[in-house]
Amino acid sequence: MLSAEGKFISLIYDGSFEGFLSCVFFCFEKRLWPTSITGKAHHQASLFGHSQFIPTEFAKSERVWRGLSKILVPSSSQNLFKAFLSEEQQIELHLFRYIKLAIESKVDPHGNFADH
């Protein structure tokens, strides 16, 4: 994915769930679709593109979580958090896409097997 300027961008955050949600807020605020989102401890510099550190902002992360709570059923919210805790490679980008789908469609994407 590219930023609005057509550049590859990687977002870095502190590794907390609130930090990840701050990245989500940042992306929607700036209309930015990152190529990667990684915790500071797992980030590897790239020769291509731009990396940007996103500080944790609790008010913004809370706003994202409240908004998701209005769309997602409780089990989907729990699964999203559990998936984050899994620390699977690139899980943040997969979760970002899931959240983006939920916010844009205003429907819980759980069980939507047609979307890529």
Secondary structure by P-SEA (a helix, b strand, c coil): ccccccbbbbbbccccaaaaaaaaaaaaaaccccccccccccbbbbccbbbbbbcccaaaaaaaaaaaaacccaaaaaaaaaaaaccccaaaaaaaaaaaaaaaaccccccccccc
